[in-house]
């Protein structure tokens, strides 16, 4: 993988599960709900590492925005 251009690293479901430190079932659930970027090759799910990293950033931003909104309601 080190010789692959940036953004072209492809991960398996098992690798994404280990990368995010969650169960494979959790990954299946996120993919089935179209909450995580993925694509199928044959019958197997695959993930672009760059897409997963962007998804992580967006999840962090969404969580921060939600927390900020909750705090606005408490400041009255």
Phi, psi and omega in degrees: 000334183300334182275356181282142177298151180305136178090357181250006178290126181250131181248151174274171177300318179297319180293321178294319178302314179292319180299318181269353180058047175227169181285160176297326178300321178298319179296314177304315182297316179296318180292316180298326179274007181054037179259354181223136180289129181200165175213159181257140171239111188065237178254011185248138177284141176227157185221133171281128182301321179298321178293321179294318178298320177293320178299319178299314179301315182293324177296320179294318179294318179296320179295319179294319179295318179295320179293320177297319178295320179295321180291329178298319180293334181276342187278005180283000000 
